[in-house]
Amino acid sequence: MADAGHGHTPAAWTGVIIAFIGFCVSGAFMVMANPVGFWAGMALIGIGTIAGGIMSAAGMGKPEGHVVRSES
């Protein structure tokens, strides 16, 4: 099962961590009724997506041609 990888790459982790921080920021500012902070958090979510994509394109993502084998 661990051979499948499940997306455990530096690109995936970086993108998810940045997006999670953006989600937390947006949630906090939504509760505080601050639209500017909310949209700043939403921008962080987009930045996380872009950062993960750039890192993946730079070779820090899942290698091309990765074959998942099932051991039954």
C-alpha atoms as an extended CHARMM CRD file, in Angstrom:
* protein
*
        72  EXT
         1         1  MET       CA              0.0000000000        0.0000000000        0.0000000000  PROA      1               0.0000000000
         2         2  ALA       CA              2.8190000000        2.4260000000        0.7820000000  PROA      2               0.0000000000
         3         3  ASP       CA              4.2640000000        1.8440000000       -2.6850000000  PROA      3               0.0000000000
         4         4  ALA       CA              1.3080000000        3.6970000000       -4.2240000000  PROA      4               0.0000000000
         5         5  GLY       CA              2.6280000000        6.9840000000       -2.8200000000  PROA      5               0.0000000000
         6         6  HSD       CA             -0.7970000000        8.5960000000       -2.3630000000  PROA      6               0.0000000000
         7         7  GLY       CA              0.6280000000       11.9410000000       -3.4720000000  PROA      7               0.0000000000
         8         8  HSD       CA              3.1540000000       12.2590000000       -0.6560000000  PROA      8               0.0000000000
         9         9  THR       CA              5.4530000000       14.6440000000       -2.5120000000  PROA      9               0.0000000000
        10        10  PRO       CA              6.9730000000       17.9920000000       -1.5400000000  PROA      10              0.0000000000
        11        11  ALA       CA              4.7530000000       19.6950000000       -4.1310000000  PROA      11              0.0000000000
        12        12  ALA       CA              1.5770000000       18.1430000000       -2.7400000000  PROA      12              0.0000000000
        13        13  TRP       CA              2.4320000000       18.8620000000        0.8920000000  PROA      13              0.0000000000
        14        14  THR       CA              3.4000000000       22.4690000000        0.1730000000  PROA      14              0.0000000000
        15        15  GLY       CA              0.2200000000       23.1390000000       -1.7740000000  PROA      15              0.0000000000
        16        16  VAL       CA             -1.9930000000       21.5560000000        0.8680000000  PROA      16              0.0000000000
        17        17  ILE       CA             -0.3150000000       23.3420000000        3.7830000000  PROA      17              0.0000000000
        18        18  ILE       CA             -0.6030000000       26.7640000000        2.1320000000  PROA      18              0.0000000000
        19        19  ALA       CA             -4.2300000000       26.0860000000        1.1480000000  PROA      19              0.0000000000
        20        20  PHE       CA             -5.0440000000       24.9000000000        4.6850000000  PROA      20              0.0000000000
        21        21  ILE       CA             -3.5890000000       28.0800000000        6.1680000000  PROA      21              0.0000000000
        22        22  GLY       CA             -5.6760000000       30.0750000000        3.6870000000  PROA      22              0.0000000000
        23        23  PHE       CA             -8.7810000000       28.1360000000        4.7080000000  PROA      23              0.0000000000
        24        24  CYS       CA             -8.1110000000       28.8670000000        8.3930000000  PROA      24              0.0000000000
        25        25  VAL       CA             -7.5090000000       32.5660000000        7.6810000000  PROA      25              0.0000000000
        26        26  SER       CA            -10.7080000000       32.8130000000        5.6270000000  PROA      26              0.0000000000
        27        27  GLY       CA            -12.7130000000       31.0530000000        8.3080000000  PROA      27              0.0000000000
        28        28  ALA       CA            -11.4070000000       33.2810000000       11.0770000000  PROA      28              0.0000000000
        29        29  PHE       CA            -12.0500000000       36.4890000000        9.1690000000  PROA      29              0.0000000000
        30        30  MET       CA            -15.4960000000       35.2930000000        8.1070000000  PROA      30              0.0000000000
        31        31  VAL       CA            -16.4310000000       34.8620000000       11.7810000000  PROA      31              0.0000000000
        32        32  MET       CA            -14.9910000000       38.3240000000       12.5200000000  PROA      32              0.0000000000
        33        33  ALA       CA            -17.0810000000       39.7690000000        9.6470000000  PROA      33              0.0000000000
        34        34  ASN       CA            -14.0180000000       41.1660000000        7.8940000000  PROA      34              0.0000000000
        35        35  PRO       CA            -14.4220000000       40.7360000000        4.1280000000  PROA      35              0.0000000000
        36        36  VAL       CA            -10.8910000000       41.9240000000        3.2730000000  PROA      36              0.0000000000
        37        37  GLY       CA             -9.3060000000       39.2750000000        5.4950000000  PROA      37              0.0000000000
        38        38  PHE       CA            -11.7000000000       36.6620000000        4.1410000000  PROA      38              0.0000000000
        39        39  TRP       CA            -10.6680000000       37.3750000000        0.5570000000  PROA      39              0.0000000000
        40        40  ALA       CA             -6.9960000000       37.4390000000        1.5660000000  PROA      40              0.0000000000
        41        41  GLY       CA             -7.4520000000       33.9090000000        2.8990000000  PROA      41              0.0000000000
        42        42  MET       CA             -9.1900000000       32.8820000000       -0.3090000000  PROA      42              0.0000000000
        43        43  ALA       CA             -6.2120000000       34.2770000000       -2.2380000000  PROA      43              0.0000000000
        44        44  LEU       CA             -3.9140000000       32.1060000000       -0.0980000000  PROA      44              0.0000000000
        45        45  ILE       CA             -5.9060000000       29.0490000000       -1.1510000000  PROA      45              0.0000000000
        46        46  GLY       CA             -5.2800000000       29.9590000000       -4.7850000000  PROA      46              0.0000000000
        47        47  ILE       CA             -1.6050000000       30.6240000000       -4.0800000000  PROA      47              0.0000000000
        48        48  GLY       CA             -1.3190000000       27.1520000000       -2.5400000000  PROA      48              0.0000000000
        49        49  THR       CA             -2.7630000000       25.6140000000       -5.6790000000  PROA      49              0.0000000000
        50        50  ILE       CA             -0.3920000000       27.5740000000       -7.8960000000  PROA      50              0.0000000000
        51        51  ALA       CA              2.6390000000       26.8160000000       -5.6910000000  PROA      51              0.0000000000
        52        52  GLY       CA              1.8890000000       23.0820000000       -5.7530000000  PROA      52              0.0000000000
        53        53  GLY       CA              1.4920000000       23.1410000000       -9.5260000000  PROA      53              0.0000000000
        54        54  ILE       CA              4.7300000000       25.0390000000      -10.0570000000  PROA      54              0.0000000000
        55        55  MET       CA              6.6520000000       22.7160000000       -7.7470000000  PROA      55              0.0000000000
        56        56  SER       CA              5.1720000000       19.6910000000       -9.5030000000  PROA      56              0.0000000000
        57        57  ALA       CA              6.2040000000       21.0960000000      -12.8840000000  PROA      57              0.0000000000
        58        58  ALA       CA              9.7010000000       21.6950000000      -11.4730000000  PROA      58              0.0000000000
        59        59  GLY       CA             10.0490000000       17.9880000000      -10.7420000000  PROA      59              0.0000000000
        60        60  MET       CA              9.0240000000       17.8460000000       -7.0870000000  PROA      60              0.0000000000
        61        61  GLY       CA              5.7450000000       16.0470000000       -7.7780000000  PROA      61              0.0000000000
        62        62  LYS       CA              4.8260000000       12.5090000000       -8.6950000000  PROA      62              0.0000000000
        63        63  PRO       CA              7.2530000000       11.0840000000      -11.2780000000  PROA      63              0.0000000000
        64        64  GLU       CA              5.9130000000       10.5160000000      -14.7920000000  PROA      64              0.0000000000
        65        65  GLY       CA              5.0200000000        6.9640000000      -15.6860000000  PROA      65              0.0000000000
        66        66  HSD       CA              4.5910000000        5.8880000000      -12.0640000000  PROA      66              0.0000000000
        67        67  VAL       CA              2.8660000000        2.5100000000      -12.1240000000  PROA      67              0.0000000000
        68        68  VAL       CA              0.8130000000        1.4530000000       -9.1300000000  PROA      68              0.0000000000
        69        69  ARG       CA              1.0060000000       -2.2730000000       -8.5650000000  PROA      69              0.0000000000
        70        70  SER       CA             -1.5350000000       -4.1740000000       -6.5640000000  PROA      70              0.0000000000
        71        71  GLU       CA             -0.2530000000       -7.0010000000       -4.4030000000  PROA      71              0.0000000000
        72        72  SER       CA             -3.1230000000       -9.3680000000       -3.7660000000  PROA      72              0.0000000000
